């Protein structure tokens, strides 16, 4: 199972489209957005990806609340399952408890990953390149006994994504 993870698109729908297209080119079967989509265009891009996706409202998404029935966007923390893995998705990192297999959050605009108490924690960083001149996203590959996290990042003045890979045994 291969999942693309992104967060904090803000008003950068061009970067959001680029990240979604890139994650699709890397074989992602699902997309998870950890909030602060800010504009309907970013939700449309998730919908138009033709991948199964889920998103949560961020602290800057009040204007999107009325669109919850049109798009697959939920209130946080949102619990769901893909195949045999249990997820908890949130924007604000207020529910970072190991009560599922994988916890995904955003808000800080900082890439983070940790594996403790048999729970994987991921913050994909920021799509919007607001806090630093980097467009970031994550590919999570879930194998039978291993998680492989690939962080993709691109300086806004460069053309190609670079990557870092991290592995955790389950």
N, C-alpha and C positions, 0 to 999 in steps of 0.2 A: 504494500500500500504506500503510495507517494502523495504527500499533502503539501500544498503551497501555503505559506503563512505570511500575512502582511498586516501592517497596522499603520495608523496615523498618516493617512493619505492627505488629509486636510483639503485644500483647494486644488491640489495638483493632479488633476485627472489625466494629464499627459503622462506623468510618471506612473500613475496607477495602471494605465493601459500598458505601458512598457513592462512593468513588473508582472502583470498577469500574463501577457504574451510570453515573457521570458520563462515564467514558471511552467506554463503549458509546454514550451519547447524542451523543458527538462523532464517531461514525463509526468507532471502532477495530474492526479485524478480528481482531486478535491481542492477547494480553496477555503481558507479560514481567514477572516478579517477581524482583527481585535479592536476595532472601533476608531472613532474620529474620521469617519468618511466625509462628513461635513456637507457634501452636496449630492444631489440625486444622481448626477452623472457617474459618480464612483460606484453607486449601487447598480446602475445600468451596465457598467463595465463588468461587474461580477456576473450579472444575469447573462450578458452577451457572451461570456466566456464559454458557455455551454458545458461547464463543469458543475458538479454539485458544489454548492457553497453555503456557508453560514457566516453571519456577521453579528456583532453586538454593537449597541449604541455606545458611543463614547461621550465624554463630558461636553463635547462641542457639537453633538448631533441632535439637539433639541428640534431643529427645523425638519428633521427626518422622521420624527415620531409618528406622524400621520401616514407614513409610507410603510409601516410595519406589515400591513396585510398585503401590500403589493410586492414586497421583496422579502427575502429570508433574513430578516434582521430582528434580533431578540434583545431583551433586557438582560443585564448582567447580574450575577453570574449565571451563565447558561450552561446547563449540563446536557450532553448528548453522547451518542455512541456511534462509532464507525466500525463496522465489523465487530471484533471482540474487544476493542479498546474504548475505555470511558474517558471522556474529555470534559474539562471545565474551561469555558471561554469567558473572558472579562476584558474590559478596557483598563479600569483602575485596578492597581495591584493590591486590593484590599482582602481578597479571599484566597491567599496563597497557602492553602492547607492541602496536605497530601491525601485528599479523599477520592482521588481518581487516578487513572494511569498517566494522563497528560494534562498539564495546566498551561494555558496560553493566555498571555496578557499583553497590554501595550502601554500607552500613556507616557512612559518615561523617555521615549525616543532613543533608548539605548538597547543594543543587542545584549541579551542575556540568555544563558543556558545553564541548567544545573540538573543533576539527577541525584535525588536523595529520598530515602524511605520508599524506594520503588516507584517514585513519581518523577516524571520528566517535567521540568519547568522551562518555558520558552517565551522570550520577548523578541520578536523579529527585528526590532529597531524601527526606523521610520522610512516611509516611502517619500515623504514630502521634502526631505533635505532641509528642514528648517533649523535644526539645532547644530548641524554640521553639513558640509557640502557632499553628503553621501545619500544615495538612493539605496535602500536596503530591503531585503526579504529573506525568507528561509524556505528551504525544502526539507521536509521531514520524511525520511524513508523508514518505514516500520517493517522490520524483518522478524522472523520467528523469535530470535534471541538477542536482537540488537536494534538500537535506534541509531540512525545516521542523520545528523543534522548538518546541512550544508548552508552556510551563510553566504548569500550573494550580495555584493555591494559594488556600486559604481560611483565614482566622483562625477559630479554634474558636468565637469569639463572634459570628461573622457567618454569614449564610445562603448567600451566593453566592460562587462561585469567581471569582477575578480571573485574568488571563492576561498572559503576556509571550511574545512570539514572536521566534525567532531563525532566520536562514536562512544556509545554507552552500551554495555551489556545489560540485558534485562534480567 
